[in-house]
Amino acid sequence: MINMIRSKAAVILVSGLFLSGCASTKVNDQNGPYDPLESMNRAVFNFNETVYDNLFDPAVRQYKRIMPDPLELMVGNFFSNLNEVVVITNSVLQLNYESALASSARLLVNTTFGVFGLIDIASDISAVSDVNLNKRNEDFGQTLGRYGVGSGPYIVLPLLGPSSVRDTFGMAVDSFFMDPVTQGVTGVFLNHVSYINSPALRLPVATARTFNNRAEFLEQDKTLEEAALDKYEFIRDAYTQRRESLVNNSSEDK
């Protein structure tokens, strides 16, 4: 087990060093976000929009229709609580121990007093006190950015949406090593517990999280559809600016 973990850690470090060489291109230049693959990206973007509009969104609307708002909120809280594992791990990798401690306290409070994260007690505590247990946003793409790895070209991923070379690699690392839903710490440290790693458990949980995430974005997407002259360009610019802000810790993302 120790050797397996060490070998996986070595893969991350070597791959990160390689990525720093091939993705050192700056995010923005005087003409805007770095998007040399725009033609391909727009084709993938249009494909994603077609899939969302004709297949995925109708199912998500049915999900929202039958799901009471309080229950939908609890589902969102539950998955947000699981994400604290990713936030804590990347905070430690960034040597941001304040964020790691706050997110650990948030995970502990919401898992225990919040009934496995269904109720966001930590945010309520923050609202009525000086203790900051609000939700942080940290991932491996941000971790690489904090160590000077450039974002590289902007990329639109099939079904997954906006990303970059750095953030795509970061997403893969988070999903494989850290995320409790897709693989993460349960796959590395609890691989002897067969029912946790069973596809019969993971697939429904991952599907539920996907539906919940899309349901939260549905109204924003409708507003964006009506307001943006060029939806692709608006999303690209908003994504690159937000990621730069998160890497620099210049704003708090709740």
Salt bridges, closest charged atoms under 4 A:
ASP35 OD2 - ARG236 NH1 3.18
GLU38 OE2 - ARG42 NE 2.87
GLU38 OE1 - ARG236 NH1 3.92
GLU49 OE1 - LYS231 NZ 2.80
ASP57 OD1 - ARG214 NE 2.81
GLU72 OE2 - LYS64 NZ 3.12
GLU84 OE2 - ARG106 NE 2.86
GLU84 OE2 - LYS135 NZ 3.03
ASP120 OD2 - ARG106 NH2 3.05
ASP139 OD1 - ARG243 NH2 2.91
ASP167 OD1 - ARG166 NE 3.28
ASP167 OD2 - ARG243 NE 2.96
ASP179 OD2 - ARG209 NH2 2.82
ASP221 OD2 - ARG214 NH2 3.37
ASP221 OD1 - LYS231 NZ 2.73
GLU225 OE1 - LYS231 NZ 2.95
ASP230 OD2 - ARG42 NH2 2.88
ASP237 OD1 - ARG236 NE 3.19
GLU252 OE1 - LYS254 NZ 2.19
ASP253 OD2 - ARG242 NH2 3.18
